[in-house]
Amino acid sequence: MTSRQELIGWVNELLQTNYTKVEQLGTGAAYCQIMDSIYGDVKLDRVKFNANQEYEYIENYKILQNVFAKHKIDKPLNPTRLVKCRFQDNFELLQWFKRFWDSYSSGMPYDALGRRNGKPAGPVDAHRPMSSASSARSSSAGAYRARPGPQGAARAGARPLVGAAARGAAVRPGSRTVAGAGSSQQQVQDLGRQLGEAKAMIETAEKERDFYFLKLREIEVYLQSNEFVAGSELEAMAKHIQGILYSTDEGDVEGVDAGQMDDHQEYDQVSGHMNSLHVDEEETF
């Protein structure tokens, strides 16, 4: 079995990168380019080599899944686990990639840097933003350090400052007021970053929604623009598909001609035929 050091060394040599840990491959970018080194047809301009957010990793795995589907590679992928950048998940996948590459690579020299148009690629841990949990821990630690010690507590019982002395104490560097302002600024920055992530995720979800809506619309237009022989199996199948397209959460059907929907027996006949159709569960998402 190939060790993790050998696998990382192989990736760095092949892709001209500087990965140091298997977990860093969880972004999916390296996997996409390994496939390109075999087939030379991966759209690397769409790969996010400097991704540092999980929603960006997901985009890379969508590209990878499309490559698998194009070349009929029967290898299940679990992006929801891989994007967590855990060692075991990525180590097992990297072992598979090495075996696959050894079996199907032509052995010809591969210009990794040129193929990705000079884009830097490698570990992005240094660019990964602080998580909410880490930020909370840092804030708690800062608050703990700002607490007055025993001497400060003793001074708290002294006569309060007034006038110019009080104003000078309020703005003295290192005071709790300044520390509190810095903490608030950090919270604002964290909230701004989280808002940006949320907007990006919403944009991605909207694009996927529009994509699948158009697919359903194409099916609807196709069914409406074709005339099927009355009583045929194709007509029954078309009615069944229309029933699925127009059904609501409550199970009723709206917008379909009553004459098309009254033959429940034909639905029962075609249901068995529809259930026998093969659906590829590994289809890209």
Stockholm file with secondary structure:
# STOCKHOLM 1.0

chainA/1-285         MTSRQELIGWVNELLQTNYTKVEQLGTGAAYCQIMDSIYGDVKLDRVKFNANQEYEYIENYKILQNVFAKHKIDKPLNPTRLVKCRFQDNFELLQWFKRFWDSYSSGMPYDALGRRNGKPAGPVDAHRPMSSASSARSSSAGAYRARPGPQGAARAGARPLVGAAARGAAVRPGSRTVAGAGSSQQQVQDLGRQLGEAKAMIETAEKERDFYFLKLREIEVYLQSNEFVAGSELEAMAKHIQGILYSTDEGDVEGVDAGQMDDHQEYDQVSGHMNSLHVDEEETF
#=GR chainA/1-285 SS CCCHHHHHHHHHHHHTCCCCCGGGGGGSHHHHHHHHHHHSCCCGGGSCTTCCSHHHHHHHHHHHHHHHHHTTCCCCCCHHHHTTTCHHHHHHHHHHHHHHHHHHCCCCCCCHHHHTTTCCCSCCGGGCCCCHHHHHHHHHHHHHHHSCCHHHHHHHTSCCCCHHHHHHHHHCTTSHHHHHHHHHHHHHHHHHHHHHHHHHHHHHHHHHHHHHHHHHHHHHHHHHHCCCCTTSHHHHHHHHHHHHHHBCTTSCBCSSCHHHHCCHHHHHHHHHHHHTSCCCTTCCC
#=GC SS_cons         CCCHHHHHHHHHHHHTCCCCCGGGGGGSHHHHHHHHHHHSCCCGGGSCTTCCSHHHHHHHHHHHHHHHHHTTCCCCCCHHHHTTTCHHHHHHHHHHHHHHHHHHCCCCCCCHHHHTTTCCCSCCGGGCCCCHHHHHHHHHHHHHHHSCCHHHHHHHTSCCCCHHHHHHHHHCTTSHHHHHHHHHHHHHHHHHHHHHHHHHHHHHHHHHHHHHHHHHHHHHHHHHHCCCCTTSHHHHHHHHHHHHHHBCTTSCBCSSCHHHHCCHHHHHHHHHHHHTSCCCTTCCC
//
